[in-house]
Amino acid sequence: MTVSSKLVEVPKSGFSSIPVIDISDPESKHDMEKACEDFGFFKVINHSVSSELVSVLDHEAVEFFSLPTSQKTQVAGYPFGYGKRAIGRSGDVGWVEYLLMNANLDFGSHPFPPGLLQNPETFRKMTCDVLEMMTDGLGIKPRNTHSKLVSGENTDSIFRLNHYPPCPLINNNNTNGSNIVIGFGEHTDPQIISVLRSNNTCGLQINLSDGSWISVPSDPSSFFFNVSDSLQVLTNGRFKSVKHRVLANSRKSRVSMIYFAGPSLTQRIAPLTCLIDNEDESLYEEFTWSEYKNSTYNSRLSDNRLQPFEKKAVSLND
């Protein structure tokens, strides 16, 4: 089998810690706001998801990815279902296999992990709690301004399970860290916000404003949130959609689950008027979620997918 995973050099950075938000403390809204502005990424502790449910989801994910390939490919499909190596249809590949599911469908007897699909409200509630705390930090009323976009029955939210098996392409004798394999290439998420949890294997990295990459320490007891493209637009660029990637590990498997909270397909996305003084300050053209979603499907992972929707600067001589 030919593998075209990309070997890259790991940039160094002096950044030392990921913002940690105690979601049980209402005053954490200020720290959350700053984390969204500075990094577009933070860790949430004291959340409402039980350890029992997390254990069930972990077990189901490992059980599914342990199945023979012939069984996993029985639920292959696009955009939903099982996939391996290929990420999307624009040529991106990674050292990964995955299962992509519509979070709002009743799959009944479908052979997807039942614990995940029977508990969408658990993730949706936590996501809404975080979005409402963000809104409080911004001083926006009503506080469900953002959460209502992802809480309706017609919202376009997705569950994704990723499995990064141990990668034999990595040279363990190379001590300078330059020989690594990309598990999932650098990208931003197009939705409003993403919720991530993984097992105890590291690999996730986020990109800082200076262009450097820093590793996110694994913490199976916590959830990580990242600002996505649509939220960057809603806040007129105040909150930053974070670019991130995953590196493969030579010895250990990494299993992650991600809840991508998206709005309904017909939802119009534009900077909130309460965050700009006049229309001239708006950095983005208005678009529907369906328009942006279709645009991202036709792009590469590393593309600046918001660029076509940015307002062009107008010359004073025009």
C-alpha positions as CSV (number, residue, x, y, z in Angstrom):
1,M,0.0,0.0,0.0
2,T,1.3,3.4,-1.0
3,V,0.9,6.1,1.7
4,S,1.3,9.7,0.8
5,S,1.1,11.2,4.2
6,K,3.1,14.4,4.4
7,L,6.4,14.7,6.4
8,V,6.9,18.1,7.9
9,E,9.1,19.9,10.4
10,V,7.6,20.8,13.8
11,P,7.9,24.5,14.5
12,K,9.0,25.6,18.0
13,S,7.1,28.0,20.2
14,G,7.5,29.6,23.6
15,F,3.7,29.3,24.3
16,S,3.3,27.2,27.4
17,S,-0.4,26.7,28.3
18,I,-3.9,26.2,26.9
19,P,-6.6,28.4,28.4
20,V,-8.7,26.4,30.9
21,I,-12.3,27.5,31.5
22,D,-14.4,26.4,34.5
23,I,-17.8,26.3,33.0
24,S,-19.5,26.0,36.4
25,D,-18.3,29.5,37.3
26,P,-20.3,32.3,35.6
27,E,-17.4,34.7,36.0
28,S,-15.3,32.5,33.7
29,K,-17.1,34.3,30.8
30,H,-14.3,36.9,30.8
31,D,-11.6,34.3,30.5
32,M,-13.6,32.5,27.8
33,E,-14.0,35.8,25.8
34,K,-10.2,36.4,26.0
35,A,-9.4,32.8,25.0
36,C,-11.7,33.1,21.9
37,E,-10.1,36.4,21.0
38,D,-6.4,35.4,21.5
39,F,-6.4,31.7,20.6
40,G,-9.9,30.6,19.4
41,F,-9.4,27.5,21.6
42,F,-9.8,26.5,25.2
43,K,-10.3,23.5,27.5
44,V,-13.5,23.2,29.5
45,I,-13.6,21.6,33.0
46,N,-16.4,20.9,35.4
47,H,-18.7,20.2,32.5
48,S,-22.0,18.3,32.6
49,V,-21.0,15.2,30.6
50,S,-20.8,12.1,32.9
51,S,-17.7,10.0,33.1
52,E,-19.9,7.0,32.6
53,L,-21.2,8.2,29.2
54,V,-17.6,9.0,28.2
55,S,-16.5,5.5,29.1
56,V,-19.4,4.1,27.0
57,L,-18.4,6.2,24.0
58,D,-14.8,5.3,24.3
59,H,-15.6,1.6,24.4
60,E,-17.9,1.9,21.4
61,A,-15.4,3.8,19.3
62,V,-12.6,1.4,20.0
63,E,-14.9,-1.5,19.3
64,F,-15.9,-0.1,16.0
65,F,-12.4,0.7,14.8
66,S,-11.3,-2.8,15.9
67,L,-13.7,-4.4,13.4
68,P,-12.3,-6.0,10.2
69,T,-12.0,-3.5,7.3
70,S,-14.6,-5.5,5.4
71,Q,-17.2,-4.8,8.1
72,K,-16.3,-1.1,8.5
73,T,-16.5,-0.5,4.8
74,Q,-20.1,-1.8,4.8
75,V,-21.1,1.6,6.2
76,A,-18.8,3.6,3.9
77,G,-20.3,6.6,2.2
78,Y,-20.1,10.3,1.5
79,P,-20.5,12.7,3.3
80,F,-21.6,10.3,6.1
81,G,-20.2,6.9,6.9
82,Y,-16.8,5.3,7.2
83,G,-13.7,6.6,5.5
84,K,-10.0,5.9,5.5
85,R,-7.0,8.0,4.4
86,A,-9.0,10.3,2.0
87,I,-10.4,13.4,3.7
88,G,-13.1,15.0,1.5
89,R,-13.0,14.9,-2.3
90,S,-10.3,17.5,-3.1
91,G,-7.2,15.3,-2.7
92,D,-6.4,15.6,1.0
93,V,-5.2,12.5,2.8
94,G,-4.1,11.6,6.3
95,W,-3.0,8.8,8.6
96,V,-6.6,8.3,9.8
97,E,-9.7,6.4,9.6
98,Y,-13.0,7.9,10.6
99,L,-16.8,7.6,11.0
100,L,-18.9,10.6,10.2
101,M,-22.5,10.9,11.4
102,N,-25.4,13.3,11.1
103,A,-26.1,14.2,14.8
104,N,-29.7,15.0,14.2
105,L,-30.9,11.7,12.5
106,D,-32.5,8.8,14.3
107,F,-30.4,5.9,13.0
108,G,-32.4,3.3,14.9
109,S,-30.9,-0.1,14.1
110,H,-28.1,1.4,11.9
111,P,-24.7,-0.1,12.8
112,F,-23.3,3.1,14.2
113,P,-22.1,3.4,17.8
114,P,-25.5,3.6,19.6
115,G,-24.2,5.4,22.7
116,L,-23.1,8.4,20.7
117,L,-26.2,8.7,18.6
118,Q,-28.6,8.2,21.6
119,N,-27.0,11.1,23.5
120,P,-26.9,14.1,21.1
121,E,-28.7,16.3,23.7
122,T,-25.8,15.9,26.1
123,F,-23.3,17.4,23.8
124,R,-25.8,20.0,22.5
125,K,-26.6,21.2,26.0
126,M,-22.9,21.6,26.9
127,T,-22.3,23.4,23.6
128,C,-25.2,25.8,24.2
129,D,-24.0,26.5,27.8
130,V,-20.6,27.4,26.4
131,L,-22.0,29.6,23.6
132,E,-24.2,31.4,26.1
133,M,-21.3,32.1,28.4
134,M,-19.5,33.5,25.3
135,T,-22.5,35.7,24.6
136,D,-22.4,36.9,28.2
137,G,-18.7,37.8,27.9
138,L,-19.5,39.8,24.8
139,G,-22.3,41.7,26.6
140,I,-24.9,40.6,24.0
141,K,-28.6,40.2,24.7
142,P,-30.4,37.9,24.6
143,R,-27.9,35.4,25.8
144,N,-29.2,32.7,23.4
145,T,-28.1,34.8,20.4
146,H,-25.5,32.2,19.4
147,S,-26.9,29.0,21.1
148,K,-30.3,29.2,19.4
149,L,-28.5,28.8,16.1
150,V,-27.4,25.2,17.0
151,S,-30.2,24.1,19.2
152,G,-33.1,23.6,16.8
153,E,-34.3,20.4,15.2
154,N,-33.2,21.5,11.8
155,T,-29.6,22.3,12.7
156,D,-26.8,20.8,10.7
157,S,-24.6,19.3,13.4
158,I,-22.2,16.4,12.9
159,F,-20.5,13.7,15.1
160,R,-17.1,12.5,14.0
161,L,-15.0,9.7,15.4
162,N,-11.3,9.6,14.3
163,H,-8.8,6.8,14.8
164,Y,-5.1,7.4,14.2
165,P,-3.4,4.0,14.3
166,P,0.3,3.7,15.2
167,C,2.3,4.9,12.2
168,P,5.3,2.8,11.2
169,L,6.5,5.6,8.8
170,I,7.8,7.6,11.8
171,N,11.5,7.2,12.5
172,N,11.9,6.8,16.3
173,N,15.7,7.2,16.0
174,N,15.3,10.8,14.7
175,T,15.6,12.9,17.8
176,N,15.2,16.4,16.3
177,G,11.5,16.0,15.8
178,S,11.6,16.8,12.1
179,N,10.3,13.4,10.9
180,I,6.5,13.4,11.6
181,V,3.5,12.2,9.7
182,I,0.3,14.2,9.4
183,G,-2.7,12.4,10.7
184,F,-5.2,15.1,9.8
185,G,-3.9,18.2,7.9
186,E,-4.1,21.8,9.0
187,H,-7.5,23.4,8.7
188,T,-10.2,25.4,10.4
189,D,-13.7,24.1,11.0
190,P,-16.5,25.7,9.0
191,Q,-19.3,25.4,11.6
192,I,-20.0,27.7,14.6
193,I,-18.1,25.8,17.2
194,S,-16.5,22.4,17.7
195,V,-16.3,20.2,20.8
196,L,-13.4,17.7,21.0
197,R,-12.4,14.9,23.3
198,S,-9.7,12.3,22.9
199,N,-8.1,9.4,24.7
200,N,-4.8,9.8,26.5
201,T,-2.7,10.0,23.4
202,C,-1.5,13.4,22.3
203,G,-1.3,14.6,18.7
204,L,-3.5,17.7,18.4
205,Q,-1.8,21.0,17.6
206,I,-3.1,24.5,17.2
207,N,-1.6,27.3,15.2
208,L,-0.8,30.6,17.0
209,S,-1.0,34.1,15.6
210,D,2.7,34.1,15.0
211,G,2.4,31.1,12.8
212,S,4.0,28.6,15.2
213,W,2.4,25.3,16.2
214,I,1.9,24.1,19.8
215,S,0.8,20.8,21.1
216,V,-2.3,20.4,23.1
217,P,-1.8,18.0,26.1
218,S,-4.3,15.2,26.2
219,D,-6.9,15.2,29.0
220,P,-9.6,12.5,28.7
221,S,-11.6,14.0,31.5
222,S,-12.1,17.4,29.8
223,F,-13.5,18.8,26.5
224,F,-11.7,21.2,24.2
225,F,-13.6,23.8,22.2
226,N,-12.5,25.7,19.2
227,V,-14.0,28.7,17.5
228,S,-15.1,27.9,14.0
229,D,-15.4,30.0,10.8
230,S,-19.1,30.9,11.2
231,L,-18.5,32.2,14.7
232,Q,-15.6,34.3,13.5
233,V,-18.0,35.9,11.0
234,L,-20.8,36.4,13.5
235,T,-18.3,38.2,15.8
236,N,-16.9,40.2,12.8
237,G,-13.4,38.7,13.3
238,R,-13.3,39.4,17.1
239,F,-13.2,35.6,17.8
240,K,-10.6,33.7,15.8
241,S,-11.3,30.5,14.0
242,V,-8.3,28.4,15.0
243,K,-6.3,26.5,12.5
244,H,-5.4,23.0,13.9
245,R,-3.9,19.7,12.8
246,V,-3.2,16.2,14.2
247,L,0.1,14.4,14.1
248,A,0.3,10.6,14.0
249,N,2.0,8.6,16.8
250,S,4.5,5.9,16.2
251,R,3.5,3.7,19.1
252,K,0.0,4.5,20.3
253,S,-3.4,4.8,18.8
254,R,-5.3,8.1,19.2
255,V,-9.1,8.0,19.2
256,S,-11.0,11.3,19.2
257,M,-14.7,12.3,19.0
258,I,-15.8,15.7,17.8
259,Y,-19.2,17.4,17.8
260,F,-19.4,20.0,15.1
261,A,-22.3,22.4,16.1
262,G,-23.7,23.9,12.9
263,P,-26.8,26.0,12.1
264,S,-29.7,25.1,9.8
265,L,-28.9,25.1,6.1
266,T,-31.0,28.2,5.5
267,Q,-29.5,30.2,8.4
268,R,-28.0,33.5,7.2
269,I,-24.5,34.2,8.6
270,A,-23.3,37.7,8.9
271,P,-21.6,39.9,11.6
272,L,-24.0,40.7,14.4
273,T,-25.2,44.3,14.1
274,C,-24.7,44.8,17.8
275,L,-21.0,44.3,17.4
276,I,-20.5,46.9,14.6
277,D,-21.4,50.6,14.6
278,N,-22.3,50.6,10.9
279,E,-22.4,48.4,7.8
280,D,-19.0,49.7,6.6
281,E,-17.3,48.0,9.5
282,S,-18.5,44.6,8.5
283,L,-15.6,42.4,7.3
284,Y,-17.7,39.7,5.7
285,E,-20.5,39.4,3.1
286,E,-23.6,37.7,4.3
287,F,-24.1,34.0,3.3
288,T,-26.3,31.1,4.2
289,W,-24.8,28.1,6.0
290,S,-25.7,26.0,2.9
291,E,-23.6,28.3,0.6
292,Y,-20.6,28.2,2.9
293,K,-20.8,24.5,3.5
294,N,-20.9,23.8,-0.3
295,S,-18.0,26.2,-0.7
296,T,-15.9,24.3,1.9
297,Y,-16.6,20.9,0.2
298,N,-15.0,22.2,-2.9
299,S,-11.8,23.4,-1.2
300,R,-8.6,21.9,0.2
301,L,-8.2,21.5,3.9
302,S,-5.5,24.2,4.3
303,D,-7.4,26.8,2.2
304,N,-8.5,30.1,3.7
305,R,-12.1,29.2,3.1
306,L,-13.5,32.5,4.4
307,Q,-11.5,34.5,1.9
308,P,-14.1,34.5,-0.9
309,F,-16.6,35.9,1.6
310,E,-14.4,38.7,2.9
311,K,-15.5,42.2,1.9
312,K,-13.0,43.9,-0.4
313,A,-11.5,47.2,0.8
314,V,-12.8,50.1,-1.2
315,S,-10.3,52.7,-2.4
316,L,-11.1,56.3,-1.5
317,N,-10.5,57.1,-5.2
318,D,-13.3,54.7,-6.4
